[in-house]
Amino acid sequence: MWFKHLHLYRLHDAPQLDATTLENALDEQAFRPLGGSEPRRLGWCAPAGRAGHHLLHELQGQRLITALRQERLLPAAVVREELEERADAIETAEGRKLRRQEKLALKEQIYEELLPRAFVRSQTVDLWWDTTRSLIAVNTSSRKRAEEILDLLRDTLGSLKVTPLATHTLPIRAMTTWLGDPGTRPQDMVLGDQVELKAKGDEGVLRARQVDLDSDEIQQLLESGRQASKLALGIESRLSFVLHDDLAIKSLRFDDALIDEASQSDDGDDALVRLETDFLLMTQALGECIDRLVAWLDGEASSQATPQTAAQTVSYPA
């Protein structure tokens, strides 16, 4: 249940949906198994997996929903090899070279024939909707995948106005300052041992792990003009993470004390109770982390939903 990565989004004019209405909407877009010739499909599934059937878990204003994505894996090399074999056979039999359009049509035919026999890869992606903060966070390392899940939620609700969370101070500027001047670091910040430094020119990217970030070597790199595009940070007794220059939070690790608190909770060996207990403890810690991070970056910058991130407002049944 414990999230590994977060892409954060600000909700604008969040729809006022009760849990029953939202779950009914999710059910309309529930995942259905892939058809024989479908390359991919996306829909909502139960966050608890086989342990439960509800598509929504809501506790103290914190909502958990999960998307299931399936796609068929058909390597291009397999299609290319089959195409070459069939094209050679036709050209030998007919004594002529196939035209480009004929090869394209043959390639499409091969793809359609092989696709139903391709392996299927399944991936679940959790989405946390914090109604108390009007935030949505998607547990994935990929910004593209996060946007895909938001598109599904937008289709489900009919309207979803969101923009990526933004702060007054850009993360790359703040991280570079914190790294170069210890006196600028917030008192509740714990500096980690991982960094990525970008050069302003074409000198590439330097990545360092398990290093002393206050070392002379790191300081010299900063003095040469490099900027911190990723930086390992933490909040003592809560969690640690790697902050990226797009405000993505990755490589989340929760403190042992928090994990122990969750494990000591009495769940009666009920998987659903365990899921909801972990989720509530996790979101409390993550909510505090996001609040502190935004404060470290001099507060949230105002942003407006754009036509690309918003649909027209619709009415929901009571």
N, C-alpha and C positions, 0 to 999 in steps of 0.2 A: 504493500500500500504506500510505502514511503516514496515520495516523488524523487526523481533524479535530476530533472531539469525543469526550468520554468521560462515560458515566454509570456509576458505580462501585457494585458490590454485594459484600457479604461473604457467602461461602459458609459454611453451617453443616453439619457432618456430611457433607462432600463425598463423593460416591460414589467408591469406589476402582475406577476403570475403566482398563484398559489401552487403548492406541490402537486396537487391532483391534476390541475390543468396542465402543468408542465409535463408531468409524466404521460398524460394522454397524448400530448403533442409529440413527445419522444417516441411513443409507441407507433405513431403513424410513419415514422422513419426508422423503425427497428430494423436491425440487420436481417437480411435474407440471404440464404446460401447462394453462392455463385452459380449462374447457369452455365451450361456446357461450353458456350462460345464467348462468355463474358470475360474480358481481360482483368477487370477489377470491380470491386463494389465496396461501398462504405455505408455503415448504418450504426445505430445505437445498440449496445448490448448491456447486460447486467454487470455493474462494477464488481459484484461478488462472484461472478462466473457461475460455476455449477452450484455454489452454495446459496444462491438466491435468484430471484426472477425480476425484482424491481429494477427499473431503468434509472431511478433517481434515489439518492440518499441525501436527506437534508437534516442538518443538526445545527441549531443555534445560528441560523442564517447562512450556513456553509453548505453548498450544494456540490455533490459529486456525480458526474455522469461520465460514461465511457463509450468511446467509439471503437468499432471493430472494422478494420480494413483488411480486405483480402485481395490478392492479386496473383495472377498466374505468371510463373517464371518461365519464359521462353527465350533463352539466350539467342542473340542475333547470330552468333557463330553457327548454331544448330540450323537455323533457317538458311543461312548462306551456304552451308555445306550441302544441304538437301537441294537447294536451288541449282548449285553447280552440277550436281549429279544428274538432275532431271534435264537441265538445259543441254548438257553434253549428250545425253541419250537422244533427245529430240533432234539435235543438230546432226548427229551421226545417222539417225534413221532417215531424215529428210534431206540430208546433204546440203544444208544451208545454215547460215548464222541467224540466230533469233534477233529480232529487232528489240530495241530498248523497251518499248511498250509491251511487247510480248513477255519479256523477262519480268517486268513489274507486275503484270497480271498473274504470272506463274508464282511469283513471290507471295502475292496476296493469297493465292489459293493454298500454298503450302502453309502459310501462317494460320489460316482458318482451319486447316486439317490437323495441325499439330497442337493448336491452342487447347482443345479439350483434354489432351493427354498431358499437358504441362503440370508441373508441381505447383501447388497452391501455398503461398506464404500468408500467414495471418499475423496481424499486429494490432494490439489494443493501445489506445491512447486515452489517458484520463484527462478530464477537464474539471477544474475547480472554479466554481462561481461563488465569489464572496459577495453576498447581497448587502452586507453591512458596509463594505468599502466600495461597492460598485466596480469590482475588479473581476476579470476573468484571467485565469492562468492555465496554460496548456502544458502538460508534462511530456515534452518531447525535446530532443536536441535540435530538431530541424524547424526553422522558421516557416519553410514551405509547408511542412506537415501541419504545423499549428494553424496556418491560414486555411488549410483544407478542412480541418475540424471546425473552425469558425464558420466556414461556408456551409457546412452541414447544419450547424446550429441555426444559422440565418435562414436556411431553407425550412428548417423545422418550425421556427417561430414566425416566419413571414417577415420579420424585421429584426435587425441586430446592428445597432450603431456602436462600433468600437473603433478605437485607434490605439496603436502601440503606446504603452506608458512612456511618458517623456518627462525629463527633469530640467530645471533651469541650467544646471551645470552639466555639460556633456560628460558621460562616464570616462572617455579617454583623457579628457583634461584633468578631471578629478583624480583618476588613478595615477596619472603621471606626477601630479603634485604630491599625493600621499606617499608615493614611492621615493620621490626625491627629497622631501622635507618631512621628517618624522613629526615635527611640531604641528603640522597641519592635520594629522590624523585624529579623527574623533576618539574620545576616551574609551568608548565601548567597542572600538574596532580592534580586531586581532588580525595582524598581517600574517599571511600564509607563506608558502615556500615555492610558489609557482607563478610565472609571469610570461607574457608574450610582449615583445617590444618591436614596434614597427618603425622603420626608417621613413623619413619624409621623401626621399628619392627612390631609386630603384635598387636599394641595397638589400631588399628582402625583409624577412621576418626572423627574429631570433626568439627561440623558445627555451625556457629553462625550468627545470623541475628539481625539487628537493635542494634548493639553494638558499643561501642567506641573502634575502632581498635588500638588506642594508649594507651589503659588501661593497668594497671599493669598485669592483668590476661592474656591478650594476649601476653605481653612481656615475662611472665614467661613460657608460653607454647612454645614460640620460643626458649627460652634459654634451654628448656628441649630437644630440637632437632627436634621439629616439623617443617614442611615446608608448605608454603602456596601453595596449589594446585588450589585454586580459590580465586579471590579477586575482590571486587567491586571497580571500578574506574570510573573516569569521566573526561570530558573536559568541563570547565566552559562555559556556554551559548551555548553548542552544544549538548552533549549527555552524558549518563552514561551507564555502562555495567558491566558484570561480565566476567573477563578474566579467562580462564581455562588453565591448564598446557599444553594442546595440541595446544594452540594458538587459540582455538575457542572463539568467542565472543558471549555471550548469555545474555538474559534478557535486550536487548537494550531498552533504554528509551530516546526519543529525547526531547530536551529542549522545554519548552512551547513557548519560543520566536520563535523557528524554526517552530513549529506547527502553531503558529499564523501567521507567514509570509506566510505559505502555504495557510491557510484559507482565507487570505486577497487578494490572487491573483484573478484576474478577469478571471473566467473560463466560464462565460456565461451559467452556469448550464449544461455544457457539461462534461459528465463523462470521456470521453477520454482526454480532456484537463486537467481535475483534476488529472487523473492518471499520466499523463506525467509531470505535474507541481510538484506533490508530489515526483515522482521518481527522477526528476532532483535535487530538493532540498535535498532529502535524500542522493543520491549518492555523492553530493558535500560534505555533512557533513561526510559521512562514509569514503570517500576518504581521507579527512583531518585526520580523526581519525586513519585510518590504517597507514598513513604516520607517524604520531606522535608515534603510538604504536611501529612501527618498529624502529624508532629512539630511543625510550626509551629502547629498547632491543638491542641496539648497532648495529643496521643495519641488513639487510637481509643476511642470510647465503646462499652461492651458493649451488644450488642443480641441479641435472641432472634428466631428465626423464628416468624412468626405463622401461624394457619390460612390466611390469605389468601396467604402467600408460600411455603407448604410443603405438600407432599402426604405421604402416608404413605410410610415407607421401604419400598423393595422390594429384592429380591435380584437380582443380575446374574449371568449365566452366567460361569463361569471361562474 
